[in-house]
Amino acid sequence: MNKIDIYTSATCPYCIKAKKLLTMLKLDFVEHNVDDNFETMCNELSSKYNKQIQTVPQIIINNHYIGGYTDLEAIYKSGELQKYLEK
């Protein structure tokens, strides 16, 4: 079973696009709304994945840091998304 976490904000259009893409692909995900703790999320994910994180959405699939919506869309269109998903 895949573990997909998406960190979002209620007003973010790219968050909505990312959730729509995951839903279209019939992939279950856990949404973490960070409107009340945005800075904490940025610091924690930056530290954990050694990336400078300053935006949402942030997408992690099976403990692999994917990035934001454009990163998710790119790996989907290239066919690379499958390598992050459990068989």
C-alpha positions in Angstrom: 0.0 0.0 0.0 1.3 3.4 -0.9 1.9 6.1 1.7 1.3 9.5 0.1 1.5 12.7 2.1 0.6 16.1 0.7 1.1 19.3 2.6 -1.4 21.9 1.5 -3.0 25.3 2.1 -6.7 25.9 1.7 -6.1 28.8 -0.8 -3.4 27.2 -2.9 -4.4 26.5 -6.5 -1.4 24.2 -7.1 -2.5 22.2 -4.0 -5.9 21.7 -5.6 -4.3 20.6 -8.9 -2.0 18.1 -7.1 -5.0 16.6 -5.2 -7.0 16.4 -8.4 -4.1 14.6 -10.2 -3.7 12.1 -7.3 -7.4 11.5 -7.2 -7.6 11.0 -11.0 -4.9 8.4 -10.7 -6.9 6.7 -8.0 -4.1 7.1 -5.4 -5.1 7.5 -1.8 -3.3 10.3 0.1 -3.2 11.9 3.5 -3.7 15.7 3.3 -1.9 17.8 5.9 -3.3 21.4 5.9 -0.5 23.7 7.1 -2.4 27.0 7.2 -1.8 27.2 11.0 1.7 25.8 11.1 3.3 26.7 7.7 6.7 27.7 9.1 6.9 24.6 11.2 6.2 22.4 8.2 8.8 24.2 6.1 11.4 23.8 8.8 10.6 20.1 9.5 10.5 19.0 5.8 13.6 21.1 5.0 15.5 19.4 7.7 14.2 15.9 6.9 14.8 16.0 3.2 17.7 18.5 3.1 15.8 20.8 0.7 14.9 24.5 1.0 11.1 24.3 1.3 9.1 27.5 1.2 5.9 26.6 -0.7 3.0 24.2 -0.8 2.1 21.7 -1.9 4.8 19.4 -0.8 4.4 15.8 -1.8 6.1 12.7 -0.4 5.4 9.3 -1.8 6.6 6.2 0.2 9.1 8.4 2.0 10.5 9.8 -1.3 10.4 13.6 -1.5 8.7 14.5 -4.8 8.4 18.2 -4.5 5.5 20.4 -5.6 2.7 20.1 -8.1 4.9 20.7 -11.2 7.3 18.1 -10.0 4.5 15.6 -9.5 3.1 16.4 -12.9 6.5 16.0 -14.6 7.1 12.6 -13.1 3.6 11.5 -14.0 3.9 12.7 -17.7 7.4 11.1 -18.0 6.2 7.8 -16.7 8.6 7.9 -13.7 5.8 8.1 -11.1 5.5 4.3 -11.2 9.0 3.8 -9.8 7.8 5.6 -6.6 4.7 3.6 -6.2 4.6 0.1 -4.6 3.9 -2.7 -7.0 
